[in-house]
């Protein structure tokens, strides 16, 4: 039989990771995972056996095995204990994901990431329904959820929003090395009150690995198109409470895969030796742990040097230098528990240079933007009894950008446009969650969530965004059933950088008046269900099934046209866009102990594809994973994308045209072996992506067949 359940804090209902679970007479045990779940397979039941669950700082739980109800929740009671200095009590960050409105959620853990062996985090999304990644290694990879644009997805790393490190206020996933990920959560839908402000598609929440031990990781990846990755991580505990961690990555690529306007239909256009990209990202973290919480400081550095030829075969260079500073405290402070405080400050320097070579010299046209953004956030959780809680969040935003448009003609410098813009905004949000058993039945629990977000702009504008959700959990001996629904409103504020770029299309002189972009609004609803079946068999651990139907209406849509920048059309031209969809997935976990099989499907219906170009009408994927005890692993992923609509602007005639992109399918493969040489852990891997060399067209970028070999060594 299979013995399973979940370990949580009795007061907060938060899951406890790493709790010890064992049977006294059978002498078998395990530990709980990141969500508090555990599972034990027993060949036989011993009479009078006892189940014991323990966790530091909590009263030990003991129960006769015959009295324990399988798949039930074990709530541990906190206790005050005296600990020696050598034991460290770490303050955990408030898990906003668990407090959000009920929604579709997918989780990828570090074990799956290691088996997939991806060179980029974006390749991990191919088996998650309704999720797609645009771009490639050149300018970065950006995630789309449920037909959204990349700028409509919020990406957090350890609670830090990193959208500001990417163009179009869309996070470049390339800055998150897969080797440093502990867990990645994909939260779908527009109605995420606490984390999803402006995220009409959803949220990606990444938790990085933390360690209190000394370690060194060195890794190199070599692949097609002269691709080179060099990765290093150093974790160094200065004391029992103070830890310094550095993670850095450099990548370079010289692809022959870029198309120019008018060339996308030419199948022979695959070589272009004039395109190259160099990218660096650095992450330096300092963590100090106390008995009551955790202080942390972090520095992100993101540098991009991207060179190519423009449509008229003239040199074009993009430079990005973004630096993000963050400070945070989580835990108990001044007698107040469950506190989470964060302060982020961004310094950005973005510049595009266009050169025109002519007889006797060259001319240069430069767009330069200097950004300064600050975000302060305070989160507090209140518990009312065991089942009811309120999560409150307050935020302050300061956005400032200086734009400078200039050109050099015949050796003379001319200023075309210069402006300094700033904006302040205050936000308050809260989610109240109420939980109870249905007619005193312990196997049926209902949860009701009410959320509200209020954004106040110093110009006097005020925006309210209410949300509501309900979820029912039915738990039986071998299966669980969890239907849910949500409905609400969301507001997306355009950044000043987007405003400044929009102004460039209106420039006629130095006295040009900037036209401010209106916020976009979303009304969305979703109905979904999750089902888990436990067959109590050694041949199969469990079966997970998920299904969701969603509808999202967006107003005041801001349109990005490839190769042209930002264009805001008149309201009568935009009107509104409605996206409807159906998504589902099924996973067979631990088949014959070592195999996983996953299938996912998405169907999308976008009312005006010209507002959301390059979004496939359908997506399907099949994946199998193998991980053996002997150290070998294998991954194979088949994926299909249906027909989509492309929108292209001719940079010479300024005419916008659209055309249909045909469906395509492709395969990813990876094969690896993990082994030890003394104290050194090694991981050797070979991988191929887009094996069939048919990956589709995206904003003049075509990611073609790609092969890679990597070697990692960790001490």
DRENBA-364192 format. One record per residue (C-alpha): residue in three letters; residue number from 0; x, y, z. Coordinates in steps of 0.001 Angstrom, whole numbers, plus 500000, padded with zeros to 6 digits. Layout:
<rs>
   resn   resi        X        Y        Z
    ALA    NUM        X        Y        Z
...
</rs>
This chain:
<rs>
   resn   resi        X        Y        Z
    UNK      0   500000   500000   500000
    UNK      1   500987   503637   499648
    UNK      2   500984   505896   502692
    UNK      3   500809   509597   501838
    UNK      4   499765   512958   503264
    UNK      5   500783   516573   503787
    UNK      6   502608   518214   506719
    UNK      7   501623   521805   507550
    UNK      8   501888   524418   510282
    UNK      9   498767   524159   512452
    UNK     10   498509   527932   512864
    UNK     11   499231   529152   509330
    UNK     12   498383   526051   507245
    UNK     13   501677   526678   505410
    UNK     14   503427   523513   504113
    UNK     15   506544   522355   505975
    UNK     16   509421   521261   503755
    UNK     17   511886   518704   505124
    UNK     18   509742   517236   507921
    UNK     19   510838   513739   509041
    UNK     20   508206   511000   508583
    UNK     21   508859   507408   509665
    UNK     22   507236   504201   510963
    UNK     23   508627   502873   514255
    UNK     24   508217   499103   513739
    UNK     25   508704   499005   509943
    UNK     26   511799   501246   510233
    UNK     27   511109   503069   506966
    UNK     28   510854   506789   506466
    UNK     29   511038   509801   504172
    UNK     30   510900   513612   504242
    UNK     31   508244   516043   502996
    UNK     32   508758   517932   499740
    UNK     33   508548   521675   499013
    UNK     34   504741   521609   499305
    UNK     35   504752   519499   502488
    UNK     36   503733   516247   500769
    UNK     37   505223   512821   501526
    UNK     38   504718   509285   500246
    UNK     39   505781   505849   501547
    UNK     40   505323   502493   499800
    UNK     41   504778   499575   502223
    UNK     42   504875   495934   501187
    UNK     43   503096   494896   504365
    UNK     44   501436   496456   507406
    UNK     45   502887   495549   510776
    UNK     46   500491   495301   513692
    UNK     47   500656   498120   516237
    UNK     48   502960   500221   514032
    UNK     49   503223   503943   514829
    UNK     50   503544   506894   512456
    UNK     51   505854   509662   513705
    UNK     52   506277   513128   512159
    UNK     53   508894   515572   513459
    UNK     54   510144   519034   512557
    UNK     55   512469   521427   514415
    UNK     56   510443   523978   516385
    UNK     57   507244   521866   516384
    UNK     58   505690   519340   518775
    UNK     59   506241   515762   517613
    UNK     60   503203   514062   516060
    UNK     61   502499   510394   516882
    UNK     62   499528   508252   515864
    UNK     63   498755   504564   515580
    UNK     64   499054   503633   511913
    UNK     65   495665   501922   511906
    UNK     66   494080   505219   513017
    UNK     67   495810   507377   510389
    UNK     68   493601   508322   507442
    UNK     69   495584   508086   504218
    UNK     70   496144   511321   502198
    UNK     71   495163   513464   505188
    UNK     72   496794   516658   506438
    UNK     73   499051   516514   509484
    UNK     74   499101   519849   511330
    UNK     75   502117   520317   513602
    UNK     76   501872   522612   516624
    UNK     77   504690   525195   517031
    UNK     78   506546   525128   520363
    UNK     79   509113   527400   522013
    UNK     80   512411   525576   522498
    UNK     81   515927   526501   523549
    UNK     82   518460   525701   520832
    UNK     83   522278   525750   520912
    UNK     84   524081   528276   518717
    UNK     85   525000   525599   516214
    UNK     86   521363   525147   515142
    UNK     87   520114   527781   512731
    UNK     88   516454   528809   512569
    UNK     89   515740   530408   509207
    UNK     90   512900   532851   508537
    UNK     91   510838   531738   505556
    UNK     92   509492   534219   503002
    UNK     93   505729   534571   503016
    UNK     94   504504   532370   500186
    UNK     95   502285   534706   498199
    UNK     96   501613   531902   495727
    UNK     97   499686   529967   498374
    UNK     98   497621   533052   499295
    UNK     99   496520   533955   495763
    UNK    100   493076   533560   494225
    UNK    101   492545   529889   493134
    UNK    102   494109   529416   489694
    UNK    103   495856   526935   487404
    UNK    104   499376   526190   488660
    UNK    105   502260   524076   487348
    UNK    106   505510   523347   489209
    UNK    107   508904   522289   487820
    UNK    108   511423   521159   490450
    UNK    109   515218   520983   490259
    UNK    110   515260   517231   489601
    UNK    111   513165   517628   486450
    UNK    112   515326   520561   485364
    UNK    113   518495   518511   485716
    UNK    114   517070   515634   483698
    UNK    115   515838   517932   480908
    UNK    116   519368   519285   480690
    UNK    117   518250   522516   479076
    UNK    118   520720   525236   478194
    UNK    119   517958   527804   478694
    UNK    120   515108   527999   481179
    UNK    121   512686   528612   478311
    UNK    122   512976   525006   477081
    UNK    123   511387   523840   480351
    UNK    124   508033   525367   479397
    UNK    125   507364   523179   476365
    UNK    126   505331   520610   478326
    UNK    127   503239   523150   480260
    UNK    128   499892   523848   478558
    UNK    129   499160   527412   477384
    UNK    130   502809   528467   477804
    UNK    131   505058   529503   474910
    UNK    132   508435   531242   474631
    UNK    133   509304   533820   471976
    UNK    134   512742   534986   470814
    UNK    135   516008   533076   471013
    UNK    136   519597   533290   472251
    UNK    137   520211   536568   470430
    UNK    138   518127   539172   472213
    UNK    139   516666   536923   474882
    UNK    140   513722   534639   475514
    UNK    141   510397   535875   476821
    UNK    142   507438   533844   478033
    UNK    143   503803   534061   476884
    UNK    144   500893   532525   478805
    UNK    145   497426   531875   477391
    UNK    146   498011   533890   474237
    UNK    147   499378   536927   476070
    UNK    148   502291   539086   475026
    UNK    149   505537   538688   476974
    UNK    150   505054   542053   478690
    UNK    151   501835   540692   480200
    UNK    152   503662   538071   482297
    UNK    153   505329   538987   485606
    UNK    154   508547   537067   486351
    UNK    155   509807   536944   489952
    UNK    156   513134   535574   491201
    UNK    157   513112   535097   494987
    UNK    158   510385   537713   495235
    UNK    159   512145   540242   492959
    UNK    160   510287   541348   489826
    UNK    161   512822   541255   486955
    UNK    162   510612   542463   484080
    UNK    163   512555   545727   484110
    UNK    164   515681   543856   482936
    UNK    165   514079   543077   479575
    UNK    166   512832   545056   476597
    UNK    167   509141   545957   476383
    UNK    168   509102   545493   480180
    UNK    169   509184   541734   479512
    UNK    170   511619   539596   481496
    UNK    171   514479   537956   479606
    UNK    172   514489   534401   480949
    UNK    173   518090   534008   479821
    UNK    174   519244   535820   482976
    UNK    175   518029   532884   485116
    UNK    176   520516   529994   484809
    UNK    177   518789   526647   485156
    UNK    178   521610   525333   487359
    UNK    179   520569   527713   490154
    UNK    180   516837   526935   490268
    UNK    181   515276   525119   493211
    UNK    182   511685   525392   492004
    UNK    183   509786   527174   489233
    UNK    184   506046   527840   489491
    UNK    185   503831   528926   486587
    UNK    186   500625   530655   487734
    UNK    187   498156   531157   484893
    UNK    188   495409   533702   484441
    UNK    189   494888   537444   484880
    UNK    190   493274   537323   488330
    UNK    191   496352   537196   490568
    UNK    192   495826   540016   493051
    UNK    193   499116   539929   494967
    UNK    194   501694   539003   492315
    UNK    195   499928   539683   489034
    UNK    196   499488   543448   488727
    UNK    197   499382   544013   484955
    UNK    198   500000   540314   484280
    UNK    199   497108   539457   481956
    UNK    200   498731   536134   481072
    UNK    201   500034   535069   484471
    UNK    202   503114   534876   486679
    UNK    203   506361   532888   486678
    UNK    204   507754   532524   490205
    UNK    205   511336   531208   490482
    UNK    206   512978   530144   493745
    UNK    207   516763   529781   493632
    UNK    208   518812   527297   495591
    UNK    209   520170   528281   499002
    UNK    210   522891   526461   500863
    UNK    211   524793   526920   504112
    UNK    212   527719   524844   502861
    UNK    213   530802   525818   500898
    UNK    214   530546   524873   497257
    UNK    215   531970   525685   493847
    UNK    216   530277   525035   490503
    UNK    217   531955   525382   487116
    UNK    218   530144   524588   483893
    UNK    219   530699   525092   480208
    UNK    220   528343   524524   477284
    UNK    221   529426   524448   473673
    UNK    222   526933   524260   470844
    UNK    223   525863   525139   467328
    UNK    224   526386   528622   465837
    UNK    225   529620   528978   467809
    UNK    226   527586   529167   471005
    UNK    227   529599   529343   474211
    UNK    228   528345   529359   477804
    UNK    229   530581   529785   480848
    UNK    230   528922   529485   484231
    UNK    231   530324   529762   487748
    UNK    232   528791   529678   491211
    UNK    233   530524   530199   494549
    UNK    234   528750   529699   497867
    UNK    235   530830   530789   500864
    UNK    236   529539   530859   504475
    UNK    237   531439   533572   506346
    UNK    238   529910   532429   509636
    UNK    239   527047   530284   510866
    UNK    240   524640   533070   510043
    UNK    241   526221   534967   507144
    UNK    242   526467   533494   503625
    UNK    243   527770   535028   500397
    UNK    244   526684   533613   497041
    UNK    245   527788   534587   493537
    UNK    246   526373   533258   490278
    UNK    247   527644   534501   486923
    UNK    248   527112   533585   483309
    UNK    249   528574   534650   479989
    UNK    250   527133   533519   476679
    UNK    251   528029   534322   473104
    UNK    252   526470   533296   469804
    UNK    253   527093   534050   466118
    UNK    254   523979   532658   464449
    UNK    255   523280   532339   460769
    UNK    256   519545   532366   461314
    UNK    257   518208   535915   461074
    UNK    258   515695   537003   458465
    UNK    259   515091   540573   457351
    UNK    260   511743   542069   456265
    UNK    261   510695   540613   452927
    UNK    262   513015   537599   453274
    UNK    263   510924   535416   455585
    UNK    264   509555   533398   452637
    UNK    265   513001   532622   451243
    UNK    266   513824   529119   452516
    UNK    267   517437   529420   451327
    UNK    268   518123   532434   453570
    UNK    269   519700   530667   456529
    UNK    270   523226   532036   456703
    UNK    271   524049   535499   457982
    UNK    272   527558   535936   459363
    UNK    273   526978   539563   460366
    UNK    274   524840   538795   463433
    UNK    275   526422   538228   466839
    UNK    276   525398   538624   470441
    UNK    277   527273   538667   473745
    UNK    278   525440   538544   477049
    UNK    279   526480   538636   480702
    UNK    280   524495   538388   483888
    UNK    281   525857   538495   487432
    UNK    282   524052   537793   490677
    UNK    283   525692   538571   494019
    UNK    284   523670   537733   497157
    UNK    285   524372   538299   500836
    UNK    286   522109   536497   503338
    UNK    287   522183   536918   507124
    UNK    288   520053   534576   509238
    UNK    289   518828   535264   512754
    UNK    290   516605   533315   515094
    UNK    291   513694   535508   514031
    UNK    292   514173   536017   510328
    UNK    293   516433   536591   507343
    UNK    294   518122   539739   505995
    UNK    295   519225   539664   502372
    UNK    296   520854   541984   499860
    UNK    297   521204   541210   496161
    UNK    298   522787   542742   493091
    UNK    299   521803   541884   489511
    UNK    300   523876   542979   486555
    UNK    301   522629   542389   483020
    UNK    302   524685   543422   479980
    UNK    303   523846   542803   476326
    UNK    304   525806   543649   473171
    UNK    305   523836   542767   470070
    UNK    306   525081   543563   466557
    UNK    307   523494   542955   463150
    UNK    308   522672   544645   459846
    UNK    309   519517   546717   459460
    UNK    310   516999   546198   456667
    UNK    311   519111   548342   454304
    UNK    312   522315   546396   455170
    UNK    313   523714   549090   457468
    UNK    314   525288   548412   460912
    UNK    315   522852   548283   463837
    UNK    316   523891   547836   467496
    UNK    317   521853   547424   470676
    UNK    318   523451   547937   474091
    UNK    319   521785   547222   477428
    UNK    320   523323   547857   480830
    UNK    321   520870   547207   483634
    UNK    322   521725   547043   487333
    UNK    323   519167   545992   489925
    UNK    324   519753   546381   493674
    UNK    325   517468   544679   496183
    UNK    326   517198   544519   499961
    UNK    327   514740   542388   501926
    UNK    328   513766   541137   505356
    UNK    329   511453   538214   506103
    UNK    330   510376   536934   509490
    UNK    331   509446   538528   512800
    UNK    332   510384   542157   513477
    UNK    333   509751   544300   516588
    UNK    334   507272   541796   517928
    UNK    335   505341   541582   514653
    UNK    336   505394   538184   512936
    UNK    337   504899   537171   509304
    UNK    338   506566   540278   507848
    UNK    339   508013   540514   504347
    UNK    340   509682   543811   503345
    UNK    341   511447   544493   500025
    UNK    342   513110   547466   498379
    UNK    343   514286   547309   494735
    UNK    344   516125   549965   492734
    UNK    345   516919   549745   489011
    UNK    346   519477   551691   486991
    UNK    347   519049   551117   483269
    UNK    348   521031   552325   480261
    UNK    349   519623   551277   476880
    UNK    350   520990   552505   473585
    UNK    351   520384   551709   469916
    UNK    352   522849   552900   467275
    UNK    353   522217   552931   463530
    UNK    354   525148   553738   461265
    UNK    355   524942   554719   457598
    UNK    356   528165   554388   455673
    UNK    357   528622   556810   452779
    UNK    358   531442   558303   450761
    UNK    359   533682   560475   452857
    UNK    360   532475   559175   456228
    UNK    361   529468   557798   458060
    UNK    362   526385   559099   459837
    UNK    363   524976   557800   463140
    UNK    364   521477   557891   464639
    UNK    365   521187   557139   468390
    UNK    366   518200   556387   470661
    UNK    367   519306   556463   474312
    UNK    368   517195   555831   477414
    UNK    369   518326   556084   481041
    UNK    370   515863   554528   483491
    UNK    371   515624   554766   487261
    UNK    372   512916   552794   489007
    UNK    373   512247   552155   492684
    UNK    374   509755   549736   494195
    UNK    375   509087   549330   497925
    UNK    376   506805   546524   499091
    UNK    377   505474   545456   502502
    UNK    378   503538   542233   503009
    UNK    379   501778   541123   506203
    UNK    380   499769   538028   506928
    UNK    381   497017   537785   509550
    UNK    382   495590   534466   510751
    UNK    383   492105   534143   512207
    UNK    384   491847   530700   513669
    UNK    385   493222   527735   511792
    UNK    386   491351   528071   508512
    UNK    387   490904   531821   507873
    UNK    388   493563   534348   506887
    UNK    389   494073   537769   505341
    UNK    390   497114   538706   503249
    UNK    391   497790   542463   502881
    UNK    392   500263   544124   500528
    UNK    393   501315   547757   500107
    UNK    394   503583   549067   497327
    UNK    395   505155   552313   496206
    UNK    396   506484   552831   492654
    UNK    397   508745   555586   491382
    UNK    398   509510   555555   487664
    UNK    399   511908   557965   485980
    UNK    400   513354   557940   482472
    UNK    401   515480   560345   480457
    UNK    402   515378   559948   476703
    UNK    403   517915   561414   474291
    UNK    404   517521   561126   470513
    UNK    405   520468   562482   468541
    UNK    406   522282   562038   465260
    UNK    407   525669   562756   463741
    UNK    408   525731   564062   460162
    UNK    409   528988   564872   458442
    UNK    410   530811   565009   461770
    UNK    411   528285   567420   463348
    UNK    412   526116   566381   466339
    UNK    413   522416   567289   466382
    UNK    414   519887   566809   469198
    UNK    415   516440   565750   467950
    UNK    416   514530   565053   471140
    UNK    417   515308   565154   474862
    UNK    418   512961   564728   477806
    UNK    419   512944   563759   481486
    UNK    420   509783   561966   482640
    UNK    421   508792   560736   486088
    UNK    422   505800   559163   487779
    UNK    423   504770   558005   491267
    UNK    424   502155   555395   492071
    UNK    425   500813   553845   495270
    UNK    426   499128   550443   495478
    UNK    427   497328   548506   498173
    UNK    428   496099   544940   497782
    UNK    429   494601   542242   499933
    UNK    430   493266   538706   499733
    UNK    431   490937   537232   502358
    UNK    432   490680   533433   502404
    UNK    433   488050   531484   504302
    UNK    434   488073   527703   504597
    UNK    435   485671   525235   506166
    UNK    436   484592   521632   505977
    UNK    437   481432   520745   504086
    UNK    438   478752   519573   506554
    UNK    439   481501   518544   508996
    UNK    440   482927   516043   506517
    UNK    441   486712   515871   506840
    UNK    442   487126   514706   503224
    UNK    443   485459   517783   501650
    UNK    444   486829   521296   502173
    UNK    445   485718   524521   500489
    UNK    446   487765   527697   500246
    UNK    447   486526   531159   499321
    UNK    448   488903   533971   498303
    UNK    449   488140   537681   497942
    UNK    450   490771   540034   496547
    UNK    451   491018   543765   495896
    UNK    452   493774   545952   494456
    UNK    453   493724   549755   494372
    UNK    454   496272   551742   492343
    UNK    455   496528   555488   492852
    UNK    456   498586   557614   490442
    UNK    457   499764   561042   491618
    UNK    458   498044   562578   488603
    UNK    459   494812   561877   490495
    UNK    460   493700   558757   488624
    UNK    461   492487   555851   490728
    UNK    462   491942   552241   489589
    UNK    463   490165   549453   491487
    UNK    464   490586   545797   490520
    UNK    465   488384   543297   492452
    UNK    466   488756   539516   492183
    UNK    467   486892   536552   493599
    UNK    468   487536   532810   493612
    UNK    469   486255   529589   495123
    UNK    470   487788   526134   495364
    UNK    471   486544   522775   496633
    UNK    472   488894   519975   497710
    UNK    473   487599   516408   497883
    UNK    474   490072   513848   499255
    UNK    475   489417   510134   499181
    UNK    476   491641   507176   499965
    UNK    477   493326   507001   496574
    UNK    478   492241   510099   494706
    UNK    479   491626   513808   495146
    UNK    480   489337   516118   493186
    UNK    481   489761   519933   493233
    UNK    482   487475   522135   491077
    UNK    483   487832   525937   491191
    UNK    484   486698   529145   489500
    UNK    485   487741   532797   489546
    UNK    486   486705   536096   488017
    UNK    487   488121   539596   488256
    UNK    488   489713   542697   486829
    UNK    489   493350   543677   486300
    UNK    490   495142   546917   485345
    UNK    491   498423   547213   483414
    UNK    492   500301   550521   483628
    UNK    493   502684   551350   480790
    UNK    494   506205   552154   481950
    UNK    495   507744   555519   481199
    UNK    496   510241   553751   478930
    UNK    497   507306   552556   476811
    UNK    498   505893   556091   476858
    UNK    499   509230   557531   475758
    UNK    500   509579   555081   472869
    UNK    501   506052   555847   471765
    UNK    502   506926   559565   471710
    UNK    503   509659   558961   469131
    UNK    504   507041   558220   466487
    UNK    505   505556   561679   467157
    UNK    506   508794   563672   467151
    UNK    507   508724   566725   464899
    UNK    508   510905   569021   466951
    UNK    509   512377   569692   470360
    UNK    510   509073   571068   471662
    UNK    511   507105   567880   471015
    UNK    512   504505   567207   473730
    UNK    513   504514   563630   474971
    UNK    514   501175   561811   474697
    UNK    515   500806   559578   477748
    UNK    516   499646   556016   477192
    UNK    517   496477   554899   478921
    UNK    518   496516   551857   481207
    UNK    519   495296   548610   479707
    UNK    520   492425   546820   481442
    UNK    521   491472   543162   481608
    UNK    522   488293   541334   482651
    UNK    523   488927   537606   482918
    UNK    524   487279   534429   484161
    UNK    525   488397   530817   484539
    UNK    526   486926   527436   485480
    UNK    527   489268   524526   486142
    UNK    528   489749   521236   487910
    UNK    529   492647   519113   489134
    UNK    530   492449   515362   489754
    UNK    531   495094   513101   491320
    UNK    532   494816   509326   491450
    UNK    533   497028   507079   493582
    UNK    534   496807   503419   492458
    UNK    535   498842   502175   495452
    UNK    536   501111   500287   493094
    UNK    537   504868   500075   492773
    UNK    538   504439   500220   488981
    UNK    539   502945   503730   489104
    UNK    540   503205   506401   491796
    UNK    541   500257   508579   490731
    UNK    542   498326   510154   487857
    UNK    543   497765   513937   487663
    UNK    544   495100   515446   485409
    UNK    545   494346   519166   484916
    UNK    546   491751   520941   482786
    UNK    547   490830   524638   482525
    UNK    548   488583   526877   480393
    UNK    549   489337   530615   480345
    UNK    550   488219   533903   478782
    UNK    551   490051   537246   478882
    UNK    552   488867   540619   477520
    UNK    553   491548   543340   477130
    UNK    554   490847   547051   476517
    UNK    555   493201   549889   475430
    UNK    556   495646   547401   473903
    UNK    557   499144   548747   473295
    UNK    558   500455   547258   470036
    UNK    559   504089   546408   469295
    UNK    560   504944   545996   465626
    UNK    561   508155   544033   464851
    UNK    562   510965   546236   463568
    UNK    563   509088   549466   464195
    UNK    564   508710   549883   467953
    UNK    565   505584   550999   469784
    UNK    566   502477   552229   468043
    UNK    567   499322   553256   469884
    UNK    568   496409   553325   467476
    UNK    569   493219   555256   468045
    UNK    570   490700   553727   470428
    UNK    571   488280   553086   467565
    UNK    572   490984   551051   465818
    UNK    573   491850   548952   468834
    UNK    574   488421   548445   470354
    UNK    575   488804   545344   472514
    UNK    576   490277   541880   472100
    UNK    577   488787   538665   473460
    UNK    578   490933   535576   474017
    UNK    579   489198   532290   474809
    UNK    580   490910   528995   475410
    UNK    581   490960   525433   476666
    UNK    582   494001   523748   478229
    UNK    583   494655   520340   479699
    UNK    584   497435   517986   480764
    UNK    585   497908   514486   482115
    UNK    586   501027   513087   483799
    UNK    587   501941   509505   484699
    UNK    588   504576   509848   487428
    UNK    589   507216   507255   488293
    UNK    590   506146   504515   485932
    UNK    591   508274   501461   486763
    UNK    592   510013   503729   489325
    UNK    593   512171   505582   486776
    UNK    594   509905   506933   483998
    UNK    595   507577   509944   483719
    UNK    596   505159   510554   480836
    UNK    597   503460   513939   480272
    UNK    598   500979   515120   477632
    UNK    599   499668   518688   477303
    UNK    600   497281   520467   474922
    UNK    601   496093   524069   474365
    UNK    602   493418   525539   472101
    UNK    603   493254   529326   471619
    UNK    604   490704   531600   469942
    UNK    605   492005   535195   469602
    UNK    606   489407   537630   468239
    UNK    607   491908   540026   466591
    UNK    608   495201   538185   465865
    UNK    609   496768   541436   464618
    UNK    610   496763   542683   468238
    UNK    611   498369   539442   469474
    UNK    612   500492   538215   466545
    UNK    613   502494   534970   466454
    UNK    614   500117   533188   468854
    UNK    615   499382   529609   467639
    UNK    616   495758   528501   467506
    UNK    617   496756   525190   469077
    UNK    618   499725   523645   470897
    UNK    619   500382   520000   471792
    UNK    620   503340   518318   473494
    UNK    621   504422   514841   474609
    UNK    622   507356   514235   476938
    UNK    623   509068   511273   478532
    UNK    624   511693   511464   481274
    UNK    625   513955   508708   482594
    UNK    626   516273   508914   485595
    UNK    627   518068   505786   486760
    UNK    628   519729   505033   490078
    UNK    629   522968   504337   488195
    UNK    630   523321   508032   487224
    UNK    631   522035   508045   483671
    UNK    632   519084   510128   482479
    UNK    633   517173   510749   479288
    UNK    634   514553   513220   478051
    UNK    635   512518   513413   474838
    UNK    636   509957   516105   474010
    UNK    637   507702   516262   470969
    UNK    638   505801   519534   470438
    UNK    639   503405   520892   467830
    UNK    640   502280   524476   467140
    UNK    641   499259   525190   464971
    UNK    642   498598   528008   462549
    UNK    643   499270   531599   463651
    UNK    644   499095   535117   462204
    UNK    645   502202   537236   461634
    UNK    646   502146   541045   461456
    UNK    647   505045   542795   459721
    UNK    648   505844   546453   459099
    UNK    649   507842   547365   456002
    UNK    650   510470   549803   457286
    UNK    651   510682   551524   453885
    UNK    652   507002   551918   452906
    UNK    653   505648   551967   456507
    UNK    654   502915   549582   455403
    UNK    655   501654   546930   457806
    UNK    656   500882   543521   456346
    UNK    657   499822   540193   457809
    UNK    658   500132   536598   456649
    UNK    659   499461   533117   458009
    UNK    660   502239   530905   459367
    UNK    661   501823   527206   458714
    UNK    662   501728   524643   461553
    UNK    663   504941   522837   462478
    UNK    664   506246   520181   464859
    UNK    665   509651   519375   466320
    UNK    666   511599   517250   468844
    UNK    667   514041   517964   471708
    UNK    668   516359   515279   473110
    UNK    669   518869   515136   475960
    UNK    670   521077   512353   477288
    UNK    671   523317   512603   480328
    UNK    672   525333   510822   483006
    UNK    673   525999   511953   486581
    UNK    674   528972   510502   488437
    UNK    675   531590   511243   491098
    UNK    676   535349   511441   491066
    UNK    677   536398   511726   494684
    UNK    678   534601   514735   496162
    UNK    679   533759   516197   492759
    UNK    680   530277   515651   491301
    UNK    681   530296   515643   487497
    UNK    682   527468   515895   484983
    UNK    683   528181   515165   481317
    UNK    684   525402   515807   478840
    UNK    685   524588   515944   475138
    UNK    686   521384   517617   473939
    UNK    687   519657   518538   470728
    UNK    688   516877   521091   470331
    UNK    689   514620   521473   467313
    UNK    690   516046   518270   465903
    UNK    691   513818   518447   462832
    UNK    692   515044   521971   462011
    UNK    693   511550   523380   461714
    UNK    694   510992   525727   464618
    UNK    695   508921   528502   463071
    UNK    696   509143   532212   462411
    UNK    697   509232   534800   465194
    UNK    698   509930   538518   464799
    UNK    699   512516   537920   462025
    UNK    700   514235   535354   464270
    UNK    701   514259   531678   463407
    UNK    702   515681   529303   465992
    UNK    703   517015   526428   463928
    UNK    704   518478   523019   464687
    UNK    705   520731   523260   467732
    UNK    706   523118   520770   469370
    UNK    707   525032   521198   472587
    UNK    708   527523   519382   474846
    UNK    709   528003   520462   478450
    UNK    710   530154   519470   481415
    UNK    711   529548   520593   484989
    UNK    712   531746   520036   488024
    UNK    713   530634   520814   491580
    UNK    714   532647   520518   494750
</rs>
